[in-house]
């Protein structure tokens, strides 16, 4: 193509010069001027025209080479991932998002939340999964990373994403270690009130409300499970700290890094303060490579929920429990069951750091390593229901004092 363009351009220039050359010779001859000098002049012009043609050819060839190189580079480049900033199509799925602020009675600060409803389904008697994000996360990033909404579409449940305010905590961490009403206690109050309000509005099945959290969100989920067990059928704690010992930000970091210094079962009994507890099925997921929350926390959480489910006595000795261990690709499951139903399940993922297992690894705090935690959580939740019980921890819209 380049050679054809060059020949065409050069041929045209030569014909034009030949015409002008003949006209000039005739004019000079009539004026009595000899033509050898004119011949030299036209030869120079022809050489200049030839040089210009070569320059054009080189420019065209160079442009083609650049275009070819760019095409080769683009072909070799891996496909671009979706933006981490904007909504990712896979996370939002096909349903409806409802975003709003909810001001619980007696609270001074509203609680932001997102509610996802799968498409084409009546919400009456629909299960609800409550998702509590970790530090430096939002409702959007948690929905993106976990892809829980895709499972909601598949299995027909709603998903609620409460969001911690940056005004409440600069890193948007829940105050899982501080049970005062001005901190974690108030967050528990707001979330319980929000769940009750949405259940009344949409007709959700109150016997199938489930709770899951990551890191600080798992810490707050433990507080909710202990203080308001009648509201939830089961809980899932991913990369979460053991509960009952931390009372400040400093002691919370110590628990996360080293685990509890006191007996986990004794701390549970202190939290209950002699009250009857209806039990709380729990799935615990922990990465063995987690440098933020030490894996010992998962073992201590398992001991605590064995106690809460009546599978261990005050000394931590297991009773009436059947344990089973199985292995998957890079992870191990420990099941503790009674009457054929798993009440406490511990999943240890060997290569996982402080991130949601099997999540979208383009979103911070989510990893493609390990099993799909979201699918595992729903599989654990699906068979659990909360029988109607009196909730001694939650009365007349206010949490009872001394519950944790």
C-alpha positions as a LaTeX table, in Angstrom:
\begin{tabular}{lrrr}
\hline
Residue & $x$ (\AA) & $y$ (\AA) & $z$ (\AA) \\
\hline
Unk1 & 0.00 & 0.00 & 0.00 \\
Unk2 & 2.86 & 2.37 & 0.91 \\
Unk3 & 4.73 & 1.67 & $-2.36$ \\
Unk4 & 1.59 & 2.26 & $-4.44$ \\
Unk5 & 0.92 & 5.61 & $-2.78$ \\
Unk6 & 4.54 & 6.67 & $-3.26$ \\
Unk7 & 4.58 & 5.70 & $-6.97$ \\
Unk8 & 1.31 & 7.51 & $-7.55$ \\
Unk9 & 2.53 & 10.67 & $-5.86$ \\
Unk10 & 5.94 & 10.64 & $-7.58$ \\
Unk11 & 4.40 & 9.97 & $-11.00$ \\
Unk12 & 2.05 & 12.90 & $-10.63$ \\
Unk13 & 4.90 & 15.21 & $-9.63$ \\
Unk14 & 6.99 & 14.10 & $-12.59$ \\
Unk15 & 4.17 & 14.75 & $-15.08$ \\
Unk16 & 3.56 & 18.19 & $-13.57$ \\
Unk17 & 7.27 & 19.06 & $-13.75$ \\
Unk18 & 7.49 & 17.87 & $-17.34$ \\
Unk19 & 4.62 & 20.13 & $-18.38$ \\
Unk20 & 6.15 & 23.10 & $-16.56$ \\
Unk21 & 9.58 & 22.30 & $-18.03$ \\
Unk22 & 8.32 & 22.38 & $-21.64$ \\
Unk23 & 6.47 & 25.64 & $-21.03$ \\
Unk24 & 9.59 & 27.22 & $-19.54$ \\
Unk25 & 11.80 & 26.10 & $-22.42$ \\
Unk26 & 9.46 & 27.64 & $-24.97$ \\
Unk27 & 9.37 & 30.93 & $-23.04$ \\
Unk28 & 13.19 & 31.07 & $-22.70$ \\
Unk29 & 13.77 & 30.15 & $-26.31$ \\
Unk30 & 11.58 & 33.01 & $-27.45$ \\
Unk31 & 13.54 & 35.31 & $-25.13$ \\
Unk32 & 16.88 & 34.07 & $-26.60$ \\
Unk33 & 18.08 & 32.37 & $-23.42$ \\
Unk34 & 20.13 & 29.14 & $-23.69$ \\
Unk35 & 18.53 & 26.12 & $-22.03$ \\
Unk36 & 21.47 & 24.11 & $-20.48$ \\
Unk37 & 21.18 & 26.15 & $-17.26$ \\
Unk38 & 17.46 & 25.60 & $-17.29$ \\
Unk39 & 18.08 & 21.87 & $-17.74$ \\
Unk40 & 20.27 & 21.89 & $-14.63$ \\
Unk41 & 17.60 & 23.82 & $-12.76$ \\
Unk42 & 14.89 & 21.30 & $-13.63$ \\
Unk43 & 17.14 & 18.37 & $-12.77$ \\
Unk44 & 17.60 & 19.88 & $-9.32$ \\
Unk45 & 13.88 & 20.31 & $-8.99$ \\
Unk46 & 13.34 & 16.70 & $-9.98$ \\
Unk47 & 15.88 & 15.52 & $-7.38$ \\
Unk48 & 14.13 & 17.60 & $-4.74$ \\
Unk49 & 10.79 & 16.13 & $-5.74$ \\
Unk50 & 12.24 & 12.62 & $-5.56$ \\
Unk51 & 13.68 & 13.30 & $-2.10$ \\
Unk52 & 10.34 & 14.67 & $-0.94$ \\
Unk53 & 8.64 & 11.53 & $-2.22$ \\
Unk54 & 11.02 & 9.34 & $-0.25$ \\
Unk55 & 10.36 & 11.44 & 2.88 \\
Unk56 & 6.63 & 10.94 & 2.45 \\
Unk57 & 7.15 & 7.22 & 2.00 \\
Unk58 & 9.25 & 7.02 & 5.17 \\
Unk59 & 6.60 & 8.95 & 7.13 \\
Unk60 & 3.80 & 6.68 & 5.92 \\
Unk61 & 5.86 & 3.57 & 6.66 \\
Unk62 & 6.69 & 4.88 & 10.15 \\
Unk63 & 3.03 & 5.56 & 10.90 \\
Unk64 & 2.09 & 2.08 & 9.77 \\
Unk65 & 4.83 & 0.57 & 11.93 \\
Unk66 & 3.62 & 2.51 & 14.98 \\
Unk67 & 0.05 & 1.40 & 14.35 \\
Unk68 & 1.17 & $-2.24$ & 14.01 \\
Unk69 & 3.27 & $-2.02$ & 17.21 \\
Unk70 & 0.35 & $-0.47$ & 19.15 \\
Unk71 & $-1.97$ & $-3.22$ & 17.92 \\
Unk72 & 0.52 & $-5.92$ & 18.99 \\
Unk73 & 0.91 & $-4.29$ & 22.42 \\
Unk74 & $-2.87$ & $-4.07$ & 22.90 \\
Unk75 & $-3.25$ & $-7.73$ & 21.90 \\
Unk76 & $-0.59$ & $-8.78$ & 24.42 \\
Unk77 & $-2.07$ & $-6.71$ & 27.26 \\
Unk78 & $-4.31$ & $-8.72$ & 29.67 \\
Unk79 & $-8.01$ & $-7.80$ & 29.77 \\
Unk80 & $-8.71$ & $-4.75$ & 31.96 \\
Unk81 & $-10.58$ & $-5.36$ & 35.18 \\
Unk82 & $-13.55$ & $-3.33$ & 36.18 \\
Unk83 & $-12.89$ & $-0.19$ & 38.18 \\
Unk84 & $-12.51$ & $-0.53$ & 41.93 \\
Unk85 & $-14.16$ & 2.85 & 42.31 \\
Unk86 & $-17.39$ & 2.44 & 40.39 \\
Unk87 & $-20.03$ & $-0.22$ & 40.96 \\
Unk88 & $-19.05$ & $-3.61$ & 39.56 \\
Unk89 & $-21.83$ & $-5.20$ & 37.57 \\
Unk90 & $-21.37$ & $-8.64$ & 39.13 \\
Unk91 & $-21.78$ & $-7.25$ & 42.64 \\
Unk92 & $-25.02$ & $-5.42$ & 42.00 \\
Unk93 & $-26.69$ & $-8.30$ & 40.20 \\
Unk94 & $-30.21$ & $-7.87$ & 38.79 \\
Unk95 & $-32.23$ & $-6.78$ & 41.81 \\
Unk96 & $-33.08$ & $-3.51$ & 43.52 \\
Unk97 & $-30.89$ & $-1.35$ & 45.76 \\
Unk98 & $-32.50$ & 0.79 & 48.43 \\
Unk99 & $-30.13$ & 3.24 & 50.14 \\
Unk100 & $-31.18$ & 5.37 & 53.05 \\
Unk101 & $-30.37$ & 6.65 & 56.53 \\
Unk102 & $-32.18$ & 5.28 & 59.56 \\
Unk103 & $-32.42$ & 7.13 & 62.87 \\
Unk104 & $-33.16$ & 4.65 & 65.64 \\
Unk105 & $-35.26$ & 5.84 & 68.59 \\
Unk106 & $-33.10$ & 7.50 & 71.20 \\
Unk107 & $-30.05$ & 7.76 & 68.90 \\
Unk108 & $-28.45$ & 11.04 & 67.87 \\
Unk109 & $-26.73$ & 9.83 & 64.69 \\
Unk110 & $-28.51$ & 8.14 & 61.75 \\
Unk111 & $-27.27$ & 4.80 & 60.45 \\
Unk112 & $-26.65$ & 4.58 & 56.70 \\
Unk113 & $-27.58$ & 1.31 & 55.03 \\
Unk114 & $-28.13$ & $-0.42$ & 51.74 \\
Unk115 & $-30.84$ & $-3.03$ & 51.25 \\
Unk116 & $-30.63$ & $-5.42$ & 48.30 \\
Unk117 & $-33.78$ & $-7.20$ & 47.11 \\
Unk118 & $-33.61$ & $-9.95$ & 44.46 \\
Unk119 & $-35.75$ & $-9.32$ & 41.37 \\
Unk120 & $-39.26$ & $-10.54$ & 40.78 \\
Unk121 & $-39.95$ & $-11.95$ & 44.25 \\
Unk122 & $-42.43$ & $-11.11$ & 46.97 \\
Unk123 & $-40.49$ & $-10.09$ & 50.08 \\
Unk124 & $-43.12$ & $-11.54$ & 52.40 \\
Unk125 & $-41.48$ & $-14.35$ & 54.42 \\
Unk126 & $-38.19$ & $-13.75$ & 52.62 \\
Unk127 & $-34.98$ & $-14.55$ & 54.59 \\
Unk128 & $-32.65$ & $-11.66$ & 55.41 \\
Unk129 & $-28.86$ & $-11.73$ & 55.65 \\
Unk130 & $-27.27$ & $-8.83$ & 57.56 \\
Unk131 & $-23.70$ & $-8.06$ & 56.43 \\
Unk132 & $-21.36$ & $-6.05$ & 58.70 \\
Unk133 & $-18.28$ & $-4.70$ & 56.91 \\
Unk134 & $-14.80$ & $-4.34$ & 58.39 \\
Unk135 & $-12.62$ & $-1.28$ & 58.94 \\
Unk136 & $-11.91$ & 0.91 & 55.89 \\
Unk137 & $-14.87$ & $-0.61$ & 54.07 \\
Unk138 & $-18.27$ & 0.63 & 52.97 \\
Unk139 & $-21.54$ & $-1.03$ & 52.08 \\
Unk140 & $-20.54$ & $-0.81$ & 48.40 \\
Unk141 & $-17.08$ & $-2.32$ & 48.73 \\
Unk142 & $-18.41$ & $-5.11$ & 50.94 \\
Unk143 & $-21.14$ & $-5.95$ & 48.43 \\
Unk144 & $-18.59$ & $-5.85$ & 45.61 \\
Unk145 & $-16.00$ & $-8.00$ & 47.32 \\
Unk146 & $-18.28$ & $-10.67$ & 48.79 \\
Unk147 & $-20.66$ & $-10.87$ & 45.82 \\
Unk148 & $-23.37$ & $-11.84$ & 48.30 \\
Unk149 & $-26.03$ & $-10.23$ & 46.08 \\
Unk150 & $-25.45$ & $-12.83$ & 43.38 \\
Unk151 & $-26.31$ & $-15.53$ & 45.90 \\
Unk152 & $-29.34$ & $-13.51$ & 46.95 \\
Unk153 & $-30.59$ & $-13.63$ & 43.35 \\
Unk154 & $-29.94$ & $-17.37$ & 43.17 \\
Unk155 & $-31.48$ & $-18.37$ & 46.50 \\
Unk156 & $-34.08$ & $-15.65$ & 47.06 \\
Unk157 & $-32.99$ & $-13.78$ & 50.18 \\
Unk158 & $-32.56$ & $-10.09$ & 50.94 \\
Unk159 & $-29.25$ & $-8.55$ & 52.03 \\
Unk160 & $-28.86$ & $-5.66$ & 54.46 \\
Unk161 & $-25.59$ & $-3.69$ & 54.61 \\
Unk162 & $-25.43$ & $-1.30$ & 57.58 \\
Unk163 & $-22.58$ & 1.20 & 57.14 \\
Unk164 & $-20.48$ & 2.70 & 59.91 \\
Unk165 & $-20.10$ & 6.48 & 59.77 \\
Unk166 & $-16.70$ & 8.13 & 59.34 \\
Unk167 & $-17.85$ & 10.57 & 62.02 \\
Unk168 & $-18.30$ & 7.68 & 64.46 \\
Unk169 & $-14.87$ & 6.22 & 63.65 \\
Unk170 & $-12.22$ & 7.68 & 61.29 \\
Unk171 & $-11.61$ & 4.24 & 59.71 \\
Unk172 & $-15.30$ & 3.29 & 59.77 \\
Unk173 & $-14.65$ & 0.53 & 62.30 \\
Unk174 & $-17.49$ & $-0.76$ & 64.46 \\
Unk175 & $-16.92$ & $-0.41$ & 68.22 \\
Unk176 & $-17.10$ & $-4.14$ & 68.88 \\
Unk177 & $-14.96$ & $-3.80$ & 72.00 \\
Unk178 & $-16.97$ & $-1.03$ & 73.68 \\
Unk179 & $-20.45$ & $-1.99$ & 74.88 \\
Unk180 & $-21.37$ & 1.46 & 76.12 \\
Unk181 & $-24.46$ & 2.98 & 74.55 \\
Unk182 & $-22.35$ & 5.82 & 73.15 \\
Unk183 & $-20.27$ & 3.29 & 71.18 \\
Unk184 & $-20.81$ & $-0.40$ & 70.36 \\
Unk185 & $-23.94$ & $-0.64$ & 72.49 \\
Unk186 & $-25.52$ & 2.15 & 70.48 \\
Unk187 & $-24.50$ & 0.48 & 67.21 \\
Unk188 & $-26.18$ & $-2.72$ & 68.38 \\
Unk189 & $-29.31$ & $-0.77$ & 69.29 \\
Unk190 & $-29.42$ & 0.97 & 65.89 \\
Unk191 & $-28.90$ & $-2.24$ & 63.91 \\
Unk192 & $-31.53$ & $-4.19$ & 65.84 \\
Unk193 & $-34.01$ & $-1.34$ & 65.45 \\
Unk194 & $-33.24$ & $-1.11$ & 61.72 \\
Unk195 & $-33.78$ & $-4.85$ & 61.25 \\
Unk196 & $-37.10$ & $-4.70$ & 63.09 \\
Unk197 & $-38.24$ & $-1.71$ & 61.01 \\
Unk198 & $-37.32$ & $-3.33$ & 57.67 \\
Unk199 & $-38.86$ & $-6.66$ & 58.68 \\
Unk200 & $-42.12$ & $-4.88$ & 59.40 \\
Unk201 & $-42.00$ & $-2.88$ & 56.15 \\
Unk202 & $-41.09$ & $-5.75$ & 53.83 \\
Unk203 & $-42.52$ & $-8.71$ & 55.72 \\
Unk204 & $-39.21$ & $-10.56$ & 56.09 \\
Unk205 & $-39.29$ & $-13.90$ & 57.87 \\
Unk206 & $-38.16$ & $-13.06$ & 61.41 \\
Unk207 & $-37.27$ & $-16.70$ & 62.06 \\
Unk208 & $-34.70$ & $-16.54$ & 59.23 \\
Unk209 & $-32.65$ & $-13.42$ & 59.91 \\
Unk210 & $-28.92$ & $-14.19$ & 59.69 \\
Unk211 & $-25.85$ & $-12.20$ & 60.64 \\
Unk212 & $-22.37$ & $-12.17$ & 59.04 \\
Unk213 & $-19.37$ & $-9.92$ & 59.61 \\
Unk214 & $-15.75$ & $-9.43$ & 58.63 \\
Unk215 & $-13.04$ & $-8.38$ & 61.12 \\
Unk216 & $-14.49$ & $-5.51$ & 63.20 \\
Unk217 & $-17.87$ & $-6.39$ & 61.67 \\
Unk218 & $-17.45$ & $-9.93$ & 62.99 \\
Unk219 & $-16.63$ & $-8.46$ & 66.40 \\
Unk220 & $-19.88$ & $-6.49$ & 66.40 \\
Unk221 & $-21.74$ & $-9.56$ & 65.13 \\
Unk222 & $-20.55$ & $-11.43$ & 68.23 \\
Unk223 & $-21.87$ & $-8.62$ & 70.43 \\
Unk224 & $-25.22$ & $-8.75$ & 68.63 \\
Unk225 & $-25.37$ & $-12.54$ & 68.93 \\
Unk226 & $-24.73$ & $-12.40$ & 72.68 \\
Unk227 & $-26.96$ & $-9.45$ & 73.48 \\
Unk228 & $-29.89$ & $-10.12$ & 71.14 \\
Unk229 & $-29.92$ & $-13.85$ & 70.29 \\
Unk230 & $-33.67$ & $-13.92$ & 69.68 \\
Unk231 & $-33.24$ & $-11.77$ & 66.57 \\
Unk232 & $-30.92$ & $-14.13$ & 64.66 \\
Unk233 & $-31.08$ & $-17.74$ & 63.50 \\
Unk234 & $-27.30$ & $-18.09$ & 62.95 \\
Unk235 & $-24.12$ & $-16.04$ & 62.75 \\
Unk236 & $-20.99$ & $-16.15$ & 60.56 \\
Unk237 & $-17.74$ & $-14.61$ & 61.79 \\
Unk238 & $-14.98$ & $-14.09$ & 59.23 \\
Unk239 & $-11.50$ & $-13.09$ & 60.49 \\
Unk240 & $-13.08$ & $-11.92$ & 63.73 \\
Unk241 & $-11.66$ & $-11.34$ & 67.22 \\
Unk242 & $-12.70$ & $-13.41$ & 70.21 \\
Unk243 & $-15.03$ & $-11.47$ & 72.53 \\
Unk244 & $-15.45$ & $-10.55$ & 76.15 \\
Unk245 & $-12.02$ & $-9.22$ & 77.08 \\
Unk246 & $-11.34$ & $-6.01$ & 75.12 \\
Unk247 & $-12.63$ & $-2.78$ & 76.62 \\
Unk248 & $-10.69$ & $-0.15$ & 74.66 \\
Unk249 & $-9.02$ & 0.38 & 71.32 \\
Unk250 & $-5.64$ & $-0.61$ & 72.79 \\
Unk251 & $-6.90$ & $-3.82$ & 74.38 \\
Unk252 & $-8.84$ & $-4.61$ & 71.20 \\
Unk253 & $-5.61$ & $-4.51$ & 69.19 \\
Unk254 & $-3.97$ & $-6.77$ & 71.75 \\
Unk255 & $-6.76$ & $-9.35$ & 71.43 \\
Unk256 & $-6.56$ & $-9.21$ & 67.66 \\
Unk257 & $-2.79$ & $-9.75$ & 67.63 \\
Unk258 & $-2.46$ & $-12.27$ & 70.48 \\
Unk259 & $-5.90$ & $-13.62$ & 71.29 \\
Unk260 & $-7.56$ & $-13.66$ & 74.70 \\
Unk261 & $-5.45$ & $-13.72$ & 77.86 \\
Unk262 & $-8.31$ & $-15.12$ & 79.94 \\
Unk263 & $-10.30$ & $-18.32$ & 79.61 \\
Unk264 & $-12.67$ & $-17.91$ & 76.61 \\
Unk265 & $-15.45$ & $-19.93$ & 78.26 \\
Unk266 & $-15.26$ & $-17.96$ & 81.50 \\
Unk267 & $-15.56$ & $-14.74$ & 79.51 \\
Unk268 & $-18.73$ & $-16.08$ & 77.86 \\
Unk269 & $-20.25$ & $-16.86$ & 81.24 \\
Unk270 & $-19.37$ & $-13.35$ & 82.42 \\
Unk271 & $-21.16$ & $-11.92$ & 79.40 \\
Unk272 & $-24.31$ & $-13.95$ & 80.11 \\
Unk273 & $-24.27$ & $-13.07$ & 83.81 \\
Unk274 & $-26.37$ & $-16.11$ & 84.68 \\
Unk275 & $-29.03$ & $-15.57$ & 82.02 \\
Unk276 & $-30.44$ & $-18.45$ & 80.02 \\
Unk277 & $-29.20$ & $-18.47$ & 76.45 \\
Unk278 & $-31.14$ & $-20.01$ & 73.54 \\
Unk279 & $-28.07$ & $-21.00$ & 71.50 \\
Unk280 & $-26.57$ & $-19.53$ & 68.35 \\
Unk281 & $-25.28$ & $-21.67$ & 65.44 \\
Unk282 & $-21.98$ & $-20.20$ & 64.29 \\
Unk283 & $-19.69$ & $-20.50$ & 61.30 \\
Unk284 & $-16.16$ & $-19.21$ & 61.90 \\
Unk285 & $-13.80$ & $-18.59$ & 58.96 \\
Unk286 & $-10.15$ & $-17.72$ & 59.51 \\
Unk287 & $-7.04$ & $-17.40$ & 57.38 \\
Unk288 & $-3.90$ & $-19.03$ & 58.78 \\
Unk289 & $-1.76$ & $-16.32$ & 57.14 \\
Unk290 & $-3.72$ & $-13.49$ & 58.78 \\
Unk291 & $-1.31$ & $-10.95$ & 60.31 \\
Unk292 & $-4.09$ & $-8.63$ & 61.57 \\
Unk293 & $-6.27$ & $-11.06$ & 63.53 \\
Unk294 & $-4.20$ & $-13.94$ & 64.90 \\
Unk295 & $-5.63$ & $-17.39$ & 64.03 \\
Unk296 & $-5.83$ & $-18.27$ & 67.74 \\
Unk297 & $-8.89$ & $-16.00$ & 67.85 \\
Unk298 & $-10.78$ & $-18.49$ & 65.68 \\
Unk299 & $-10.04$ & $-21.35$ & 68.06 \\
Unk300 & $-11.16$ & $-19.24$ & 71.01 \\
Unk301 & $-14.34$ & $-18.19$ & 69.20 \\
Unk302 & $-15.11$ & $-21.85$ & 68.50 \\
Unk303 & $-14.73$ & $-22.61$ & 72.22 \\
Unk304 & $-17.00$ & $-19.69$ & 73.08 \\
Unk305 & $-19.76$ & $-20.73$ & 70.70 \\
Unk306 & $-19.53$ & $-24.34$ & 71.81 \\
Unk307 & $-20.37$ & $-22.99$ & 75.24 \\
Unk308 & $-23.16$ & $-20.75$ & 73.92 \\
Unk309 & $-24.72$ & $-23.71$ & 72.13 \\
Unk310 & $-24.57$ & $-25.97$ & 75.17 \\
Unk311 & $-21.89$ & $-28.19$ & 73.65 \\
Unk312 & $-19.35$ & $-27.47$ & 76.39 \\
Unk313 & $-19.59$ & $-27.04$ & 80.15 \\
Unk314 & $-18.17$ & $-24.21$ & 82.27 \\
Unk315 & $-14.75$ & $-25.83$ & 82.12 \\
Unk316 & $-14.84$ & $-26.01$ & 78.35 \\
Unk317 & $-15.30$ & $-29.79$ & 78.34 \\
Unk318 & $-17.40$ & $-30.84$ & 75.35 \\
Unk319 & $-20.59$ & $-32.73$ & 76.00 \\
Unk320 & $-23.22$ & $-34.21$ & 73.72 \\
Unk321 & $-21.25$ & $-33.19$ & 70.66 \\
Unk322 & $-20.10$ & $-35.12$ & 67.61 \\
Unk323 & $-17.04$ & $-33.66$ & 65.93 \\
Unk324 & $-16.01$ & $-34.24$ & 62.35 \\
Unk325 & $-13.04$ & $-32.96$ & 60.35 \\
Unk326 & $-12.82$ & $-32.75$ & 56.57 \\
Unk327 & $-10.39$ & $-31.20$ & 54.13 \\
Unk328 & $-10.91$ & $-29.21$ & 50.96 \\
Unk329 & $-8.56$ & $-27.54$ & 48.52 \\
Unk330 & $-6.37$ & $-25.48$ & 50.85 \\
Unk331 & $-8.74$ & $-25.46$ & 53.81 \\
Unk332 & $-9.97$ & $-27.61$ & 56.69 \\
Unk333 & $-13.47$ & $-27.83$ & 58.17 \\
Unk334 & $-14.17$ & $-28.76$ & 61.78 \\
Unk335 & $-17.85$ & $-29.49$ & 62.45 \\
Unk336 & $-19.36$ & $-29.81$ & 65.91 \\
Unk337 & $-22.85$ & $-31.28$ & 65.69 \\
Unk338 & $-25.72$ & $-32.43$ & 67.84 \\
Unk339 & $-28.60$ & $-34.57$ & 66.60 \\
Unk340 & $-27.06$ & $-34.52$ & 63.14 \\
Unk341 & $-27.07$ & $-30.73$ & 62.82 \\
Unk342 & $-23.84$ & $-28.72$ & 62.73 \\
Unk343 & $-24.02$ & $-26.01$ & 65.39 \\
Unk344 & $-20.42$ & $-24.77$ & 65.27 \\
Unk345 & $-18.28$ & $-24.98$ & 62.14 \\
Unk346 & $-14.69$ & $-23.77$ & 61.98 \\
Unk347 & $-13.07$ & $-23.24$ & 58.58 \\
Unk348 & $-9.30$ & $-22.69$ & 58.55 \\
Unk349 & $-7.90$ & $-21.50$ & 55.20 \\
Unk350 & $-4.17$ & $-22.16$ & 54.91 \\
Unk351 & $-3.01$ & $-19.43$ & 52.47 \\
Unk352 & $-5.51$ & $-16.71$ & 53.37 \\
Unk353 & $-4.47$ & $-13.40$ & 54.91 \\
Unk354 & $-6.79$ & $-10.79$ & 56.43 \\
Unk355 & $-9.37$ & $-10.93$ & 53.65 \\
Unk356 & $-12.71$ & $-12.43$ & 52.66 \\
Unk357 & $-12.10$ & $-15.96$ & 51.38 \\
Unk358 & $-12.94$ & $-16.63$ & 47.74 \\
Unk359 & $-13.98$ & $-13.02$ & 47.14 \\
Unk360 & $-13.23$ & $-10.46$ & 44.44 \\
Unk361 & $-9.51$ & $-9.79$ & 44.86 \\
Unk362 & $-9.67$ & $-6.46$ & 43.00 \\
Unk363 & $-11.51$ & $-5.07$ & 46.04 \\
Unk364 & $-9.39$ & $-4.41$ & 49.17 \\
Unk365 & $-9.76$ & $-6.96$ & 51.98 \\
Unk366 & $-11.06$ & $-9.66$ & 49.66 \\
Unk367 & $-9.02$ & $-12.54$ & 48.29 \\
Unk368 & $-9.48$ & $-15.09$ & 45.53 \\
Unk369 & $-7.62$ & $-17.59$ & 47.74 \\
Unk370 & $-9.65$ & $-20.18$ & 49.58 \\
Unk371 & $-13.23$ & $-21.42$ & 49.29 \\
Unk372 & $-16.10$ & $-19.07$ & 48.48 \\
Unk373 & $-16.95$ & $-17.79$ & 51.96 \\
Unk374 & $-20.24$ & $-16.27$ & 50.79 \\
Unk375 & $-21.48$ & $-19.57$ & 49.38 \\
Unk376 & $-20.25$ & $-21.40$ & 52.48 \\
Unk377 & $-22.07$ & $-18.94$ & 54.74 \\
Unk378 & $-25.40$ & $-19.29$ & 52.95 \\
Unk379 & $-25.04$ & $-23.07$ & 52.89 \\
Unk380 & $-24.63$ & $-22.97$ & 56.69 \\
Unk381 & $-27.48$ & $-20.50$ & 57.17 \\
Unk382 & $-30.06$ & $-22.08$ & 54.85 \\
Unk383 & $-31.18$ & $-24.85$ & 57.21 \\
Unk384 & $-31.23$ & $-22.71$ & 60.39 \\
Unk385 & $-34.35$ & $-21.16$ & 61.89 \\
Unk386 & $-34.91$ & $-19.26$ & 65.11 \\
Unk387 & $-37.73$ & $-20.69$ & 67.14 \\
Unk388 & $-39.87$ & $-18.12$ & 68.93 \\
Unk389 & $-38.06$ & $-17.26$ & 72.18 \\
Unk390 & $-38.29$ & $-14.45$ & 74.68 \\
Unk391 & $-35.30$ & $-12.20$ & 74.17 \\
Unk392 & $-34.20$ & $-11.21$ & 77.66 \\
Unk393 & $-31.48$ & $-9.02$ & 76.20 \\
Unk394 & $-33.72$ & $-6.62$ & 74.35 \\
Unk395 & $-36.70$ & $-4.96$ & 75.99 \\
Unk396 & $-38.96$ & $-2.12$ & 74.83 \\
Unk397 & $-36.49$ & $-0.82$ & 72.28 \\
Unk398 & $-33.62$ & $-0.56$ & 74.79 \\
Unk399 & $-30.94$ & $-3.12$ & 75.47 \\
Unk400 & $-30.92$ & $-4.43$ & 79.02 \\
Unk401 & $-28.03$ & $-3.19$ & 81.12 \\
Unk402 & $-25.19$ & $-5.48$ & 82.10 \\
Unk403 & $-25.47$ & $-7.70$ & 79.04 \\
Unk404 & $-21.88$ & $-7.28$ & 77.92 \\
\hline
\end{tabular}
